[in-house]
Amino acid sequence: MTSSDLASALPQLSITSVTRYDIFNYLREISSPWWGKLDEVTFLEHLYDLDRPAPENSWLPTVRADIQQHRINNDDLDDDWIFTDSRLGLSEGPDEVLLAFLARTVHPEVATGVEEAMKQVEDLNRLLAPDGWGLRSYEFLSGRPVYTPVRLPPTGPLVPLPLNDDDTSKLDLVLGQAYSLLDCAGEESARDLLRTAALTLRRDGGFFRPTSGDSWTEHTYAAVLTVERDLQPTCTPEMKEVIWRTLGPLFSQLGRTDVQDLVVEGDHRPLPNISPDWRTQAAAPATPIVRGLRLPFSTTEFDVTRRDFADLDIRSSQDSSGFHYLYDTRACRMVTDFVLDDRPQVATLCNVTIIKKGDTFTPRIKLWKKDKRKAGEASATQTVPDTGTTRAIKALVDTGDVYENFWKVINFLQGCAGLSTPGDSLQLVARDEDQLAQLLTGQDRTMVLGAVRTAIGGGLTEEDIRLISNRKEQLQRFERLLNDPDYFQQEESLATTRGAEAVWQAFFEANQWIFGYGLNLIACESIDDGKLERITTGASIFGGAGKRIDAIMRSKGLISSMLFCEIKTHDTELLAKTPYRTAVYQASKELGGGVAQVQKTASMAQQLISRELVTHIFEDDGTPTGVELSTTRPRQVVVIGSLREFTHNGAVNPEKINSFELYRTSIQDVEIITFDELYQRACFIVEDR
């Protein structure tokens, strides 16, 4: 078939003028001319009918004669005349005309050598790939491949060669190609990590791979993937391996075989904008200056007259001492002393040390006076007349080893009827519950309620009893949903929205109290009096009437903090079924996806309201609710699976539980809670067990 026949058979044009321009430039720059071992006329007569009449503006009879006159006799045309000659249709003709020409340039009869032809095919295919074309061998002539054009799926953005270290725009295209390939492979978590990432190349220099005997040298490179710092913990070794399996071959295909590994780093936090006259605007130092150096003294005091106790957590020390400490979540610091009275020169403080024995926390108390005129933790003193010695102002009282007797006195005073003590009273529990139940059985409900109210000195109501009774019923339902597959299937069939997640969503919507306690010892509740599941992006609770989260809550305090929760099912797998390596199990796709999902939702919501440190909440129709939320680093929770996944015939698989615990403790900002752990927390709330 001649080129004219090809043009009439398939006249469509998909190879763009940009690609044609790049191809012509490439053919101009290679060492061999486009006609190869042949002369131009012999080359072209295989593709075109050169004996047809010449154009009307030519005085020569045929196209063959016109070419011979201008290229051989007069030599007044450049070697690349063919690319712009409209009679041959290479620059503006159908795809097949250009493709037939290119296949001819690498034909064994034309190309000067096999290796040169193969290299030329590789380069041409790279240029043709974005437009969906390529050259493939279909037969052999004397052992040498003969190529023909074939249709191929478009490869996406073209990365021009060479790919240098500082080619930022080209590296971004490489990252885009990796994103597309991961998307086609269904690797959604790895794909989403690349969407906001940046790719750079960094020479090893012996720092990243100093191991002797490997293939790394000072000239070896590592690909550096810089991701959002909040997303860095989601890039597990398994996810990193998935990304590198896609990214590594791309670098090899682009001639960068020296890129040997992938390094994942978090991005840098943006630096604050500082005015040139910041020194004059800066406040006077609150700490003393010694020898020209400012010495910062970080305080561990908590002012009970100004601060909210809801900001405090109990946290454990990093060693095995058994000591725990109070932590101020708002100021991000440890608390050791409570300021009871603050005067210009002397402050009265209560030092609290917390020790954990078994499942019980016991506080040790020390009351003391602080001299505010001295730096550090200096006790206030005064001079004894006529002696010149000093003594502590009043007495420093340390309960020490008598703390149990100290708290016995406090508990006795709070339990005495008719004796008023500041703060909340402690809960009193009957010692002989069976005897008390026997005495109350069959009595009038009003009389029993009145007797109990008198005995405990509180305001117990029928609503309180109904609430406790209902929670016990819901606790039993929780246990059945968790452990009875037939009951769960029955509940799923009755749900208005089908699916296992819908069953749990409806259960937790009706029993928000399960989420309302025990999250790092801070009480939580729904954003307002509405549902847990809310819209957080698009037209959302932050702006009026988009993207949903299974539960968004707030801590209870003067100003609340946000908490996002993603709810899966109790049967969702926590780990992959087969080990990734010996005794090493990777997180399941659902677990990794759930973590990434809650992180992304929290990040998007935070970006939406990041202009203010405190935001207001609105109803779906735009009505303000009066609720204020702190937008600083919202907490995130994923409720998923059950720990019984790691048991078999009553025995625990230590490798699986070890892999799971290592994974969830390494995830920053996201708390992973299993359904059985959530059930046990509900048991503690209702039954203190």
Secondary structure, DSSP 4 states (H G I P E B T S, - for coil): --HHHHHHH-----S-HHHHHHHHHHHHHSSS-TTTTS-HHHHHHTTS-TTSBPPTT-SSSBHHHHHIIIIIIS--S-TTGGGT-TTTTTTTS-HHHHHHHHHHHTSTTT-S-HHHHHHHHHHHHHHHGGGTEEEEEEEEETTEEEEEEEE-----S--PSP--TT-HHHHHHHHHHHHHHHHHTT-HHHHHHHHT-EEEEEE-TTSS---TTSS--TT-EEEEEEE-GGGGGG--HHHHHHHHHHHHHHHHHTT-TTEEEEEEEEPPPPPPP--TTHHHHSPPPSS-EETTEE------EEETTTS-GGGEEEEE-SSSS-EEEEEETTTTEEE-EEEEEE-SSEEEEEEEEEEEETTEEEEEEEEEEEETTSSSSPBPEEEPTTT--EEESS--EE-GGGHHHHHHHHHHHHHSTT---SSPPPPP--S-HHHHHHHHTTS-HHHHHHHHHHHHTS---HHHHHHHHHHHHHHHHHHHHHH-HHHHHHHHHH-SS-SHHHHHHHHHHHTGGGTSS-BTTB-EEESSSS-S-EE-SSS-TTT----EESEEEEE-SSSEEEEEEEE--TTS-SB-SS-SBTTB-PBPHHHHHHHHHHHHHHHHHHHHTTT-SEEEEE-TTS-EEEEEEEEEEEEEEEE---GGGGEETTEE-HHHHHHHHHHHHHSSSEEEE-HHHHHHHHHHHHH--
